[in-house]
Amino acid sequence: MQEGIREFFQAHTTLEQILQLILMAVLTTIAVLIILRIEKKISKKLLTGKKTINRRFVENILRGAVILVAVMWVMMSNPLTQSFGRVLFQGTAILGAVAGIAAQPILADLFCGIMLSSAKPFDIGDRIELENGTAGIVKDITLRHVVLQGIDTVTYVIPNSKLNGMQVTNMSYHSTLRSVHFRFGVSYDTDTAKAQEVIGRAVKESPYTVPGKPSAEGNVYGPVYFLAFEESSLVMGVTVYYEPTVSTEMMKSDVNSRVRQALRSAGIEIPYNYLNIIEKNENKRS
């Protein structure tokens, strides 16, 4: 009889503790959501005028800290999870193993994220190109990675530690416009002044390009330069400016098509590599 009563009260106590744990978890989740919303408003107000990338990174750090404290509070406040929480958050052996095995890449990404946020080589909304050819618009930065939006639905998720060690080309650094540099080859017998005029006119006729080079009279279209002598061509170069709302690939396609057609209409040859094969026949005396 006594055993039955003891088992009843033990089961009743365990059920009560489970209900308390669930209730505490729900209330803590609601509190965390409220705190995160308040934190977002406060950080947005305090960091007004700062780069978006700084605000986003600070928000991610604070969000992670709030969630970690909430989990620790729930686990340490209930008898059912108290022992596990104590071992998990206070046990030096487990913390040492976690720090040694898992925390190294996480800390590397975290510190590199802090460096990117402080150096600000790019901001949210900038179009960048990495040294490996990956290009896209910066959509987000988290504690561990940067998100780049590529063509159509292609999205690149790059760890902060890897991106921090790469050469980054920013298409709109400290500018409201974006820019891309084009190189066009023409044949050696071309009048370079005529080629520069034809290319410049084609760029201006594109509906996707805008004046973006500062001058005394205001922004103008980028001039066409005679850049180099190559093995089979003379190289002309021009920097093209365009609005951030315009697709880079669409602008490139339109400018390339217009320049190609303009050069052909002007009788200017676009050289390409080709191979001459000389066959030699020898008559043998009998």
CYANA upper distance limits for C-alpha pairs under 8 A (distance plus 0.5 A):
  1 MET  CA      5 ILE  CA      6.86
  2 GLN  CA      6 ARG  CA      6.64
  3 GLU  CA      7 GLU  CA      6.64
  4 GLY  CA      8 PHE  CA      6.64
  5 ILE  CA      9 PHE  CA      6.81
  6 ARG  CA     10 GLN  CA      6.60
  7 GLU  CA     11 ALA  CA      6.57
  8 PHE  CA     12 HIS  CA      6.55
  9 PHE  CA     13 THR  CA      6.45
 10 GLN  CA     14 THR  CA      6.68
 11 ALA  CA     15 LEU  CA      6.62
 12 HIS  CA     16 GLU  CA      6.65
 13 THR  CA     17 GLN  CA      6.67
 14 THR  CA     18 ILE  CA      6.70
 15 LEU  CA     19 LEU  CA      6.73
 16 GLU  CA     20 GLN  CA      6.62
 17 GLN  CA     21 LEU  CA      6.59
 17 GLN  CA     78 ASN  CA      7.63
 17 GLN  CA     79 PRO  CA      7.79
 17 GLN  CA     80 LEU  CA      7.38
 18 ILE  CA     22 ILE  CA      6.73
 18 ILE  CA     80 LEU  CA      8.09
 19 LEU  CA     23 LEU  CA      6.57
 20 GLN  CA     24 MET  CA      6.45
 20 GLN  CA     78 ASN  CA      8.15
 21 LEU  CA     25 ALA  CA      6.55
 21 LEU  CA     74 VAL  CA      7.90
 21 LEU  CA     78 ASN  CA      6.79
 22 ILE  CA     26 VAL  CA      6.71
 23 LEU  CA     27 LEU  CA      6.66
 24 MET  CA     28 THR  CA      6.40
 24 MET  CA     74 VAL  CA      7.12
 25 ALA  CA     29 THR  CA      6.55
 25 ALA  CA     74 VAL  CA      6.84
 26 VAL  CA     30 ILE  CA      6.82
 27 LEU  CA     31 ALA  CA      6.68
 28 THR  CA     32 VAL  CA      6.53
 28 THR  CA     70 ALA  CA      7.08
 28 THR  CA     74 VAL  CA      8.01
 29 THR  CA     33 LEU  CA      6.72
 29 THR  CA     70 ALA  CA      8.43
 30 ILE  CA     34 ILE  CA      6.81
 31 ALA  CA     35 ILE  CA      6.60
 32 VAL  CA     36 LEU  CA      6.52
 32 VAL  CA     66 VAL  CA      7.46
 32 VAL  CA     67 ILE  CA      7.49
 32 VAL  CA     70 ALA  CA      7.72
 33 LEU  CA     37 ARG  CA      6.72
 34 ILE  CA     38 ILE  CA      6.76
 35 ILE  CA     39 GLU  CA      6.42
 36 LEU  CA     40 LYS  CA      6.56
 36 LEU  CA     63 ARG  CA      7.01
 36 LEU  CA     66 VAL  CA      8.35
 37 ARG  CA     41 LYS  CA      6.98
 38 ILE  CA     42 ILE  CA      6.67
 39 GLU  CA     43 SER  CA      6.46
 39 GLU  CA     59 GLU  CA      8.17
 39 GLU  CA     62 LEU  CA      8.44
 40 LYS  CA     44 LYS  CA      6.51
 40 LYS  CA     59 GLU  CA      7.19
 41 LYS  CA     45 LYS  CA      6.68
 42 ILE  CA     46 LEU  CA      6.53
 43 SER  CA     47 LEU  CA      6.23
 43 SER  CA     55 ARG  CA      7.36
 43 SER  CA     58 VAL  CA      8.39
 43 SER  CA     59 GLU  CA      7.63
 44 LYS  CA     48 THR  CA      6.43
 44 LYS  CA     55 ARG  CA      7.38
 47 LEU  CA     55 ARG  CA      6.86
 50 LYS  CA     54 ASN  CA      7.26
 50 LYS  CA     55 ARG  CA      7.70
 51 LYS  CA     55 ARG  CA      7.31
 51 LYS  CA    120 LYS  CA      8.41
 51 LYS  CA    123 ASP  CA      7.09
 52 THR  CA     56 ARG  CA      6.62
 52 THR  CA    123 ASP  CA      6.85
 52 THR  CA    124 ILE  CA      6.50
 53 ILE  CA     57 PHE  CA      6.65
 53 ILE  CA    117 SER  CA      6.59
 53 ILE  CA    120 LYS  CA      8.03
 53 ILE  CA    122 PHE  CA      8.49
 53 ILE  CA    123 ASP  CA      5.87
 53 ILE  CA    124 ILE  CA      6.29
 53 ILE  CA    140 ASP  CA      8.24
 53 ILE  CA    141 ILE  CA      7.34
 54 ASN  CA     58 VAL  CA      6.70
 54 ASN  CA    117 SER  CA      5.79
 54 ASN  CA    118 SER  CA      7.72
 55 ARG  CA     59 GLU  CA      6.58
 56 ARG  CA     60 ASN  CA      6.80
 56 ARG  CA    140 ASP  CA      8.14
 56 ARG  CA    141 ILE  CA      7.24
 56 ARG  CA    142 THR  CA      7.97
 57 PHE  CA     61 ILE  CA      6.88
 57 PHE  CA    113 GLY  CA      8.18
 57 PHE  CA    114 ILE  CA      8.18
 57 PHE  CA    117 SER  CA      7.39
 57 PHE  CA    141 ILE  CA      6.96
 57 PHE  CA    142 THR  CA      6.63
 57 PHE  CA    143 LEU  CA      7.30
 58 VAL  CA     62 LEU  CA      6.73
 59 GLU  CA     63 ARG  CA      6.44
 60 ASN  CA     64 GLY  CA      6.65
 60 ASN  CA    142 THR  CA      6.71
 60 ASN  CA    143 LEU  CA      6.90
 61 ILE  CA     65 ALA  CA      6.80
 61 ILE  CA    143 LEU  CA      7.38
 62 LEU  CA     66 VAL  CA      6.67
 63 ARG  CA     67 ILE  CA      6.77
 64 GLY  CA     68 LEU  CA      6.64
 65 ALA  CA     69 VAL  CA      6.72
 66 VAL  CA     70 ALA  CA      6.67
 67 ILE  CA     71 VAL  CA      6.74
 68 LEU  CA     72 MET  CA      6.78
 69 VAL  CA     73 TRP  CA      6.60
 70 ALA  CA     74 VAL  CA      6.80
 71 VAL  CA     75 MET  CA      6.72
 72 MET  CA     76 MET  CA      6.48
 72 MET  CA     85 GLY  CA      7.46
 72 MET  CA     89 PHE  CA      8.14
 73 TRP  CA     77 SER  CA      6.50
 74 VAL  CA     78 ASN  CA      7.29
 75 MET  CA     81 THR  CA      5.65
 75 MET  CA     82 GLN  CA      6.17
 75 MET  CA     84 PHE  CA      8.20
 75 MET  CA     85 GLY  CA      5.83
 76 MET  CA     81 THR  CA      7.07
 76 MET  CA     82 GLN  CA      5.10
 76 MET  CA     83 SER  CA      8.30
 76 MET  CA     85 GLY  CA      6.20
 76 MET  CA     86 ARG  CA      7.41
 77 SER  CA     81 THR  CA      8.33
 77 SER  CA     82 GLN  CA      7.02
 78 ASN  CA     82 GLN  CA      6.17
 79 PRO  CA     83 SER  CA      7.95
 81 THR  CA     85 GLY  CA      6.42
 82 GLN  CA     86 ARG  CA      6.50
 83 SER  CA     87 VAL  CA      6.74
 84 PHE  CA     88 LEU  CA      6.49
 85 GLY  CA     89 PHE  CA      6.39
 85 GLY  CA     90 GLN  CA      8.32
 86 ARG  CA     90 GLN  CA      5.80
 86 ARG  CA     91 GLY  CA      7.35
 87 VAL  CA     91 GLY  CA      5.15
 87 VAL  CA     94 ILE  CA      8.16
 88 LEU  CA     94 ILE  CA      7.24
 88 LEU  CA     95 LEU  CA      7.88
 89 PHE  CA     95 LEU  CA      7.70
 90 GLN  CA     95 LEU  CA      8.05
 91 GLY  CA     95 LEU  CA      6.72
 92 THR  CA     96 GLY  CA      6.27
 93 ALA  CA     97 ALA  CA      6.70
 94 ILE  CA     98 VAL  CA      6.60
 95 LEU  CA     99 ALA  CA      6.44
 96 GLY  CA    100 GLY  CA      6.47
 97 ALA  CA    101 ILE  CA      6.52
 98 VAL  CA    102 ALA  CA      5.84
 98 VAL  CA    103 ALA  CA      6.79
 99 ALA  CA    103 ALA  CA      5.08
 99 ALA  CA    104 GLN  CA      7.27
100 GLY  CA    104 GLN  CA      7.11
102 ALA  CA    106 ILE  CA      7.49
103 ALA  CA    107 LEU  CA      6.22
104 GLN  CA    108 ALA  CA      6.61
105 PRO  CA    109 ASP  CA      6.65
106 ILE  CA    110 LEU  CA      6.59
106 ILE  CA    144 ARG  CA      7.24
107 LEU  CA    111 PHE  CA      6.51
108 ALA  CA    112 CYS  CA      6.55
108 ALA  CA    160 ASN  CA      8.43
108 ALA  CA    161 SER  CA      6.44
109 ASP  CA    113 GLY  CA      6.42
109 ASP  CA    143 LEU  CA      7.33
109 ASP  CA    144 ARG  CA      5.42
109 ASP  CA    145 HIS  CA      7.59
109 ASP  CA    159 PRO  CA      6.88
109 ASP  CA    160 ASN  CA      5.35
109 ASP  CA    161 SER  CA      5.26
110 LEU  CA    114 ILE  CA      6.84
110 LEU  CA    143 LEU  CA      5.80
110 LEU  CA    144 ARG  CA      6.33
110 LEU  CA    160 ASN  CA      7.84
111 PHE  CA    115 MET  CA      6.80
112 CYS  CA    116 LEU  CA      6.63
112 CYS  CA    160 ASN  CA      6.04
112 CYS  CA    161 SER  CA      5.79
112 CYS  CA    164 ASN  CA      6.64
113 GLY  CA    117 SER  CA      6.54
113 GLY  CA    141 ILE  CA      8.38
113 GLY  CA    142 THR  CA      8.15
113 GLY  CA    143 LEU  CA      6.73
113 GLY  CA    144 ARG  CA      7.43
113 GLY  CA    145 HIS  CA      8.07
113 GLY  CA    160 ASN  CA      5.92
113 GLY  CA    161 SER  CA      7.94
113 GLY  CA    164 ASN  CA      8.42
114 ILE  CA    118 SER  CA      6.63
115 MET  CA    119 ALA  CA      6.41
115 MET  CA    164 ASN  CA      8.40
116 LEU  CA    120 LYS  CA      6.05
116 LEU  CA    121 PRO  CA      7.32
116 LEU  CA    160 ASN  CA      8.43
116 LEU  CA    164 ASN  CA      7.30
121 PRO  CA    168 VAL  CA      8.26
121 PRO  CA    170 ASN  CA      8.06
121 PRO  CA    173 TYR  CA      8.14
122 PHE  CA    126 ASP  CA      6.69
122 PHE  CA    128 ILE  CA      8.06
122 PHE  CA    138 VAL  CA      8.45
122 PHE  CA    170 ASN  CA      7.14
122 PHE  CA    173 TYR  CA      7.22
123 ASP  CA    138 VAL  CA      7.47
124 ILE  CA    137 ILE  CA      8.32
124 ILE  CA    138 VAL  CA      5.63
124 ILE  CA    139 LYS  CA      6.19
124 ILE  CA    140 ASP  CA      6.85
125 GLY  CA    137 ILE  CA      6.31
125 GLY  CA    138 VAL  CA      5.73
125 GLY  CA    139 LYS  CA      6.66
126 ASP  CA    137 ILE  CA      6.04
126 ASP  CA    138 VAL  CA      6.10
126 ASP  CA    170 ASN  CA      7.56
126 ASP  CA    171 MET  CA      7.53
126 ASP  CA    172 SER  CA      6.58
126 ASP  CA    173 TYR  CA      8.06
127 ARG  CA    135 ALA  CA      7.76
127 ARG  CA    136 GLY  CA      5.97
127 ARG  CA    137 ILE  CA      4.70
127 ARG  CA    138 VAL  CA      6.75
127 ARG  CA    170 ASN  CA      6.66
127 ARG  CA    171 MET  CA      6.00
127 ARG  CA    172 SER  CA      7.22
127 ARG  CA    178 ARG  CA      8.10
128 ILE  CA    135 ALA  CA      6.20
128 ILE  CA    136 GLY  CA      6.33
128 ILE  CA    137 ILE  CA      6.85
128 ILE  CA    138 VAL  CA      7.79
128 ILE  CA    168 VAL  CA      7.04
128 ILE  CA    169 THR  CA      5.91
128 ILE  CA    170 ASN  CA      4.94
128 ILE  CA    171 MET  CA      6.29
129 GLU  CA    133 GLY  CA      6.81
129 GLU  CA    134 THR  CA      6.19
129 GLU  CA    135 ALA  CA      4.63
129 GLU  CA    136 GLY  CA      7.15
129 GLU  CA    168 VAL  CA      6.35
129 GLU  CA    169 THR  CA      5.48
129 GLU  CA    170 ASN  CA      7.05
129 GLU  CA    171 MET  CA      8.31
130 LEU  CA    134 THR  CA      5.76
130 LEU  CA    135 ALA  CA      6.73
130 LEU  CA    166 MET  CA      7.13
130 LEU  CA    167 GLN  CA      6.48
130 LEU  CA    168 VAL  CA      5.31
130 LEU  CA    169 THR  CA      6.75
131 GLU  CA    166 MET  CA      6.80
131 GLU  CA    167 GLN  CA      5.81
131 GLU  CA    168 VAL  CA      6.92
131 GLU  CA    169 THR  CA      8.31
135 ALA  CA    148 LEU  CA      8.06
135 ALA  CA    150 GLY  CA      6.92
136 GLY  CA    148 LEU  CA      5.66
136 GLY  CA    149 GLN  CA      5.48
136 GLY  CA    150 GLY  CA      4.93
136 GLY  CA    151 ILE  CA      7.92
137 ILE  CA    148 LEU  CA      5.72
137 ILE  CA    149 GLN  CA      5.51
137 ILE  CA    150 GLY  CA      7.19
138 VAL  CA    146 VAL  CA      7.81
138 VAL  CA    147 VAL  CA      6.52
138 VAL  CA    148 LEU  CA      5.17
138 VAL  CA    149 GLN  CA      6.98
139 LYS  CA    146 VAL  CA      8.24
139 LYS  CA    147 VAL  CA      5.97
139 LYS  CA    148 LEU  CA      6.16
139 LYS  CA    149 GLN  CA      6.90
140 ASP  CA    146 VAL  CA      6.36
140 ASP  CA    147 VAL  CA      5.62
140 ASP  CA    148 LEU  CA      7.93
141 ILE  CA    145 HIS  CA      6.45
141 ILE  CA    146 VAL  CA      4.90
141 ILE  CA    147 VAL  CA      6.74
142 THR  CA    146 VAL  CA      6.83
143 LEU  CA    160 ASN  CA      8.45
144 ARG  CA    159 PRO  CA      6.25
144 ARG  CA    160 ASN  CA      6.24
145 HIS  CA    157 VAL  CA      6.81
145 HIS  CA    158 ILE  CA      5.78
145 HIS  CA    159 PRO  CA      4.56
145 HIS  CA    160 ASN  CA      5.24
146 VAL  CA    157 VAL  CA      6.34
146 VAL  CA    158 ILE  CA      5.80
146 VAL  CA    159 PRO  CA      6.84
146 VAL  CA    160 ASN  CA      6.78
147 VAL  CA    155 THR  CA      7.49
147 VAL  CA    156 TYR  CA      6.25
147 VAL  CA    157 VAL  CA      5.22
147 VAL  CA    158 ILE  CA      6.98
148 LEU  CA    155 THR  CA      6.22
148 LEU  CA    156 TYR  CA      5.42
148 LEU  CA    157 VAL  CA      6.92
148 LEU  CA    158 ILE  CA      8.35
149 GLN  CA    153 THR  CA      8.12
149 GLN  CA    154 VAL  CA      6.84
149 GLN  CA    155 THR  CA      5.16
149 GLN  CA    156 TYR  CA      6.85
150 GLY  CA    154 VAL  CA      5.46
150 GLY  CA    155 THR  CA      5.95
150 GLY  CA    156 TYR  CA      7.45
151 ILE  CA    155 THR  CA      8.50
151 ILE  CA    249 GLU  CA      8.47
158 ILE  CA    162 LYS  CA      7.47
158 ILE  CA    163 LEU  CA      7.00
159 PRO  CA    163 LEU  CA      6.83
160 ASN  CA    164 ASN  CA      6.38
161 SER  CA    165 GLY  CA      7.23
162 LYS  CA    166 MET  CA      7.23
171 MET  CA    178 ARG  CA      5.58
171 MET  CA    179 SER  CA      5.81
171 MET  CA    180 VAL  CA      7.16
172 SER  CA    176 THR  CA      7.16
172 SER  CA    177 LEU  CA      6.28
172 SER  CA    178 ARG  CA      4.94
172 SER  CA    179 SER  CA      7.01
176 THR  CA    243 GLU  CA      8.21
176 THR  CA    244 PRO  CA      7.99
177 LEU  CA    212 GLY  CA      7.61
177 LEU  CA    241 TYR  CA      7.05
177 LEU  CA    242 TYR  CA      6.42
177 LEU  CA    243 GLU  CA      5.74
177 LEU  CA    244 PRO  CA      6.54
178 ARG  CA    241 TYR  CA      6.18
178 ARG  CA    242 TYR  CA      5.95
178 ARG  CA    243 GLU  CA      6.67
178 ARG  CA    244 PRO  CA      6.55
179 SER  CA    239 THR  CA      7.00
179 SER  CA    240 VAL  CA      5.91
179 SER  CA    241 TYR  CA      4.84
179 SER  CA    242 TYR  CA      6.69
180 VAL  CA    239 THR  CA      6.19
180 VAL  CA    240 VAL  CA      5.89
180 VAL  CA    241 TYR  CA      7.21
181 HIS  CA    237 GLY  CA      7.57
181 HIS  CA    238 VAL  CA      6.29
181 HIS  CA    239 THR  CA      4.78
181 HIS  CA    240 VAL  CA      6.66
182 PHE  CA    237 GLY  CA      6.05
182 PHE  CA    238 VAL  CA      5.90
182 PHE  CA    239 THR  CA      6.67
182 PHE  CA    240 VAL  CA      7.86
183 ARG  CA    235 VAL  CA      6.95
183 ARG  CA    236 MET  CA      6.13
183 ARG  CA    237 GLY  CA      4.92
183 ARG  CA    238 VAL  CA      7.22
184 PHE  CA    235 VAL  CA      6.16
184 PHE  CA    236 MET  CA      5.62
184 PHE  CA    237 GLY  CA      6.75
185 GLY  CA    233 SER  CA      5.91
185 GLY  CA    234 LEU  CA      5.95
185 GLY  CA    235 VAL  CA      5.06
185 GLY  CA    236 MET  CA      6.67
185 GLY  CA    270 ILE  CA      6.65
185 GLY  CA    271 PRO  CA      7.26
186 VAL  CA    190 THR  CA      7.18
186 VAL  CA    195 ALA  CA      8.33
186 VAL  CA    233 SER  CA      5.81
186 VAL  CA    234 LEU  CA      5.75
186 VAL  CA    235 VAL  CA      7.01
186 VAL  CA    236 MET  CA      8.12
186 VAL  CA    268 ILE  CA      7.42
186 VAL  CA    269 GLU  CA      6.36
186 VAL  CA    270 ILE  CA      5.32
186 VAL  CA    271 PRO  CA      6.44
187 SER  CA    232 SER  CA      7.46
187 SER  CA    233 SER  CA      5.41
187 SER  CA    234 LEU  CA      6.61
187 SER  CA    268 ILE  CA      7.92
187 SER  CA    269 GLU  CA      6.10
187 SER  CA    270 ILE  CA      6.59
187 SER  CA    271 PRO  CA      5.99
188 TYR  CA    232 SER  CA      7.76
188 TYR  CA    233 SER  CA      6.22
188 TYR  CA    234 LEU  CA      6.47
190 THR  CA    194 LYS  CA      8.41
190 THR  CA    195 ALA  CA      7.67
190 THR  CA    268 ILE  CA      6.94
190 THR  CA    269 GLU  CA      8.13
191 ASP  CA    195 ALA  CA      6.83
192 THR  CA    196 GLN  CA      6.62
192 THR  CA    226 PHE  CA      7.74
193 ALA  CA    197 GLU  CA      6.78
194 LYS  CA    198 VAL  CA      6.67
195 ALA  CA    199 ILE  CA      6.63
195 ALA  CA    263 LEU  CA      7.91
195 ALA  CA    268 ILE  CA      7.85
196 GLN  CA    200 GLY  CA      6.51
196 GLN  CA    224 VAL  CA      5.93
196 GLN  CA    225 TYR  CA      7.55
196 GLN  CA    226 PHE  CA      8.18
196 GLN  CA    236 MET  CA      7.63
197 GLU  CA    201 ARG  CA      6.62
197 GLU  CA    224 VAL  CA      8.23
198 VAL  CA    202 ALA  CA      6.77
198 VAL  CA    259 VAL  CA      8.16
198 VAL  CA    262 ALA  CA      6.91
198 VAL  CA    263 LEU  CA      7.23
198 VAL  CA    266 ALA  CA      8.11
199 ILE  CA    203 VAL  CA      6.79
199 ILE  CA    224 VAL  CA      7.72
199 ILE  CA    259 VAL  CA      6.21
199 ILE  CA    262 ALA  CA      7.74
199 ILE  CA    263 LEU  CA      7.95
200 GLY  CA    204 LYS  CA      6.85
200 GLY  CA    223 PRO  CA      7.47
200 GLY  CA    224 VAL  CA      6.63
200 GLY  CA    238 VAL  CA      8.44
201 ARG  CA    205 GLU  CA      6.75
202 ALA  CA    206 SER  CA      7.17
202 ALA  CA    255 VAL  CA      7.68
202 ALA  CA    258 ARG  CA      6.15
202 ALA  CA    259 VAL  CA      6.02
202 ALA  CA    262 ALA  CA      7.07
203 VAL  CA    209 THR  CA      7.50
203 VAL  CA    240 VAL  CA      7.93
203 VAL  CA    255 VAL  CA      6.52
203 VAL  CA    258 ARG  CA      7.94
203 VAL  CA    259 VAL  CA      7.74
204 LYS  CA    209 THR  CA      7.20
204 LYS  CA    210 VAL  CA      8.07
204 LYS  CA    221 TYR  CA      7.71
206 SER  CA    254 ASP  CA      7.30
206 SER  CA    255 VAL  CA      6.91
206 SER  CA    258 ARG  CA      8.04
208 TYR  CA    242 TYR  CA      6.71
208 TYR  CA    243 GLU  CA      8.23
208 TYR  CA    246 VAL  CA      7.34
208 TYR  CA    251 MET  CA      6.21
208 TYR  CA    254 ASP  CA      8.41
209 THR  CA    240 VAL  CA      7.13
209 THR  CA    241 TYR  CA      6.15
209 THR  CA    242 TYR  CA      5.22
209 THR  CA    243 GLU  CA      8.06
209 THR  CA    251 MET  CA      7.89
210 VAL  CA    221 TYR  CA      7.31
210 VAL  CA    240 VAL  CA      8.33
210 VAL  CA    241 TYR  CA      6.10
210 VAL  CA    242 TYR  CA      5.85
210 VAL  CA    243 GLU  CA      7.84
211 PRO  CA    219 ASN  CA      5.81
211 PRO  CA    220 VAL  CA      4.83
211 PRO  CA    221 TYR  CA      4.77
211 PRO  CA    222 GLY  CA      7.78
211 PRO  CA    241 TYR  CA      6.97
211 PRO  CA    242 TYR  CA      8.46
212 GLY  CA    219 ASN  CA      5.53
212 GLY  CA    220 VAL  CA      6.14
212 GLY  CA    221 TYR  CA      6.44
212 GLY  CA    222 GLY  CA      7.62
212 GLY  CA    240 VAL  CA      8.43
212 GLY  CA    241 TYR  CA      5.92
212 GLY  CA    242 TYR  CA      8.14
213 LYS  CA    219 ASN  CA      5.54
213 LYS  CA    220 VAL  CA      5.64
213 LYS  CA    221 TYR  CA      6.50
213 LYS  CA    222 GLY  CA      6.25
213 LYS  CA    241 TYR  CA      8.38
214 PRO  CA    218 GLY  CA      6.24
214 PRO  CA    219 ASN  CA      4.98
214 PRO  CA    220 VAL  CA      6.97
215 SER  CA    219 ASN  CA      6.27
215 SER  CA    220 VAL  CA      7.32
221 TYR  CA    240 VAL  CA      7.84
221 TYR  CA    241 TYR  CA      8.02
222 GLY  CA    238 VAL  CA      6.70
222 GLY  CA    239 THR  CA      5.93
222 GLY  CA    240 VAL  CA      6.79
222 GLY  CA    241 TYR  CA      8.20
223 PRO  CA    238 VAL  CA      6.59
223 PRO  CA    239 THR  CA      7.94
224 VAL  CA    236 MET  CA      7.11
224 VAL  CA    237 GLY  CA      6.09
224 VAL  CA    238 VAL  CA      5.14
224 VAL  CA    239 THR  CA      8.26
225 TYR  CA    236 MET  CA      6.03
225 TYR  CA    237 GLY  CA      5.62
225 TYR  CA    238 VAL  CA      6.77
226 PHE  CA    234 LEU  CA      8.02
226 PHE  CA    235 VAL  CA      6.60
226 PHE  CA    236 MET  CA      5.16
226 PHE  CA    237 GLY  CA      6.97
227 LEU  CA    234 LEU  CA      8.26
227 LEU  CA    235 VAL  CA      5.96
227 LEU  CA    236 MET  CA      6.06
227 LEU  CA    237 GLY  CA      6.74
228 ALA  CA    234 LEU  CA      6.57
228 ALA  CA    235 VAL  CA      5.67
228 ALA  CA    236 MET  CA      7.97
229 PHE  CA    233 SER  CA      6.96
229 PHE  CA    234 LEU  CA      5.46
229 PHE  CA    235 VAL  CA      6.86
230 GLU  CA    234 LEU  CA      6.52
230 GLU  CA    235 VAL  CA      7.59
232 SER  CA    271 PRO  CA      7.31
232 SER  CA    272 TYR  CA      7.99
232 SER  CA    273 ASN  CA      7.86
233 SER  CA    271 PRO  CA      6.79
242 TYR  CA    246 VAL  CA      7.32
242 TYR  CA    251 MET  CA      8.41
246 VAL  CA    250 MET  CA      7.99
246 VAL  CA    251 MET  CA      7.63
247 SER  CA    251 MET  CA      6.77
248 THR  CA    252 LYS  CA      6.62
249 GLU  CA    253 SER  CA      6.61
250 MET  CA    254 ASP  CA      6.73
251 MET  CA    255 VAL  CA      6.63
252 LYS  CA    256 ASN  CA      6.45
253 SER  CA    257 SER  CA      6.59
254 ASP  CA    258 ARG  CA      6.63
255 VAL  CA    259 VAL  CA      6.55
256 ASN  CA    260 ARG  CA      6.58
257 SER  CA    261 GLN  CA      6.71
258 ARG  CA    262 ALA  CA      6.46
259 VAL  CA    263 LEU  CA      6.53
260 ARG  CA    264 ARG  CA      6.78
261 GLN  CA    265 SER  CA      6.58
262 ALA  CA    266 ALA  CA      6.67
263 LEU  CA    267 GLY  CA      6.78
263 LEU  CA    268 ILE  CA      5.57
263 LEU  CA    269 GLU  CA      7.57
263 LEU  CA    270 ILE  CA      8.09
264 ARG  CA    268 ILE  CA      6.23
264 ARG  CA    269 GLU  CA      7.30
264 ARG  CA    270 ILE  CA      8.48
